[in-house]
Amino acid sequence: MFEEMDIMDHLIQMIQSGKYEPDDKLPSENEIADWFKVPRITARKAYERLQELGYIYSKQGKGSFVQDRNLRIPLVLSANKSFSQKMIELGYKYESKNIFCDPIEFNHKIYETLGVEETDRVYKIGRLRIIDSRPIALHISYVAESVFPNIERSGKDITSMFNYYKNHGYKSFQSTESTLRLTHPSKYERELLACSSLIPLLVLECECKDSEFGRTLEYSKTMYRGDLFTYVI
């Protein structure tokens, strides 16, 4: 007896082998149900999951079609250039939107990384990265008020931390050892990034230092939609 995953595996194999090209129309749910000898609801669930994973898209009244997954954003995971600069240089219609600037409760890892005392205030500044009106990444920077005394006042206007640092006299940057891990988005992250729970997020955590003086400027955590990037490490 075939199941939902069997149908998905078959269709993914057909897509990856080139049997179905981007924007090709796929068999109807009824046809899939007949082929695999399953109820139509099983075929429908398989298509819904494939859509959540970004393999297909649907047109009301017309059926399901293959999504173009070849156009991935190349992303170099380094700290010598800002994310904004990388996207602009690649020619994308890019936007960075500030979504919060809030003080955090004491967190031993973050405070230790920043090299500040427990009495210091640390702020998290979140920016939503958008290409062609589509959210692609969430970037959160943690910075100490002792290093940037005006961060509470100016933090809500920051869309590029690199530009902010440069405006404060820092010119060259380096990243320490970075940590990469895969996770699945929370409800809040799904809403921000407009993705389903099945889309994996690549989480990059690193420390950014001023390379001239060795001062730690930020600890950052960036969540990239795993279905929209190719990664160069």
N, C-alpha and C positions, 0 to 999 in steps of 0.2 A: 504493500500500500504506500503510494507516494504521499509525502508530506510537503508542507509549505517550503521548508528549506531545500528539498529536492528540486522544486520548481525554480527557486531562486538560483541555486547552483547551476542548473542547466542554462538559464537565461544569461547569467553572468558569463559563463563559458562562451556562449554564442556571441556576446557583445565583445569580450576580450579577444576572441579569435578573428573578429572582423566579419562574422556572418551578418551581424546587424551593425550598420554604420550610424554615426550621430544623426539624429532627427529621423531615422527610419521608424516606420510604424510597426509596433509589435503585435503579435496575435491577440485577439480579443480574449477577455476572461472566459467566455464560453468555449472558445477554441482550446485554450489551455486546459480547461476542466475536462474537455473531451479527450485530449491527447494523454493526459495523465490519469484519467479515470478517477477524478476527485470531484467533490462538490464545488460549485462555483465560488462559494465563500472562501475556500482554501486558495483558489487562484487569485481572488481579490486581495486576500491578506498578503500573498507573495508579492503582488504588484505594489501594495501599499508600503511594504518594507523596502522594496527596491527603490521606491521614490524617496523614502526617508534617508536611504543611504546615498542618494544622489546619482543612481544609475539611470533612472528614467524620469520622465515628466509626463503629465497628462493634459489633454485638452478636452474640455467638457463637450460631450457629444461626438468626439472624434476618436478617442482612445488613448493609448499610451505610446510614448515615443522614447527613443534612446537619447539620453543626455550626453552632450559633448563633454567628456572628462579629460580631454587632451590639453585643454587650455588651463594649465596650472601656473600659479604665480611662483617664480623662482625666488627663494628666500635664503640669503646668506646670513647665517647665524653668527654675526660678529658685532662688536661694539665700536668699531672705528667710524661708523656712519650711523646716523639716526635712521629709524625705520621709515620715517617720512621721506627722507632724502633718497633712500633706496627705491621706494615706490615711484617717486617722481622721476628719477633717472631712468626707470624702466618704462616710462611713458604712460603709466596708468592714470586714469581720472581718480585722483586720490583725495580723501578728506580725513582729517583727524578731529574727533569730537570729544571735548572734555565732558565727562559724565559725573565726576565727583572729586572733591578734595576734602577729606575728613581725617581728624585725628584718630589714632588707633589706640587700643589698650596695649599694655606692656606685653611684648612678645620677645622671649629670650633670644630666639634665633635672629630676628630682625635687628634688635637692639645691639646684639653682639656683632653682627655683620657691619652695622653702621659705626660701631665703636663709640656708642653714646651711653650715658648713664640712664638709670631707670627714671630719674626725675625729668629727663629731657622729653620734649614732645615730638612725636614722629607722625607725619602725615602720609596718607596714601592718596596718590593722584591717579585717577583712572582715565584712560583715553580709549575710545572705540575707534578702531581703524576701519575705514570704509573705502571700497573700490567700486566704481560704477553703481553707486547707491546701495551696495550690498555689504553688510558687516562681515569682516573677515578675521578680526583679531581683537582681543581685549588686552591692553597693556596697563599694568599697575606698577607705579614707582613709589617706593617708600623713602622719604627723605627726612632728615632731622632739622628741627627748627633752629638748633644751635649752629648749624652750618648755613642755613638759609632763613634768616630771621623774619623775612617778609612772606614766607610760604603760605601762611594762613590767609593773608590778604590777596596774594596774587595767584594762588594755586588753582582757583576755579577758572582762570583764563588761559592756563597752559595747555597747548596742544602738542608741543614738542619740547621734551625735557632737554634735549641737546641745545636747542636754541636758548632755553632758559639758562642753562649752565654757561653758555658762551656769553650771554648778556651779563653774567656775574663774574666774568674774567677767566673762566676755564676754557682752554682752547683745544686740548688733546685728551683723548680718552682711551682707556683700556679695560677689558673685562677680565675678571678672574675666572677660575674654573667654573664652567656652567653645568647645570644639572638638567637633563632632559627626561621627561616621563610622559606616558600616555594616560589619559583619564577620560571620563565621559562627563558631559556638562551637567551642572545642576540646573534646576528650574530657572533660576535667575540668569545663568549664563546662556541657557537655551533661548530665553526671551531676548537677551541682548544681541546674540549672534544669529538669531533667526534660524536655528537648526534643531534637528530632532535629537533625542537622547541616544540614537544609534551612531551619530557622527562623532568620532573620537576627536579629542583636543590634544594637541601637542603642547605641553607646558614647559617653557624654558625659564629657569630661575638662574639669575646671575647677579654679580656685583659689578658696578661701574665705578672706576676710579679715575681721578685726574692723573694722567701719566707723568706730568711734570713734578707735582708735589706728593703724589702717592696718597692723596686724601680720598676717602671713600665718599662718593657723591650720592649713591643710591643703591638700594637693593631692589631688584625688579622681578616681577613675575608676568610673563606674557603667555596668553592662551591663544593658539592659532587653530583655526578650523582645519582639521586633518584632511578634508576633502578638497581643499582649495589651493594647497601649496605643494611644491616639490622643494626639498631641503638640501642646501649645500652647507656642509659643516666644516 
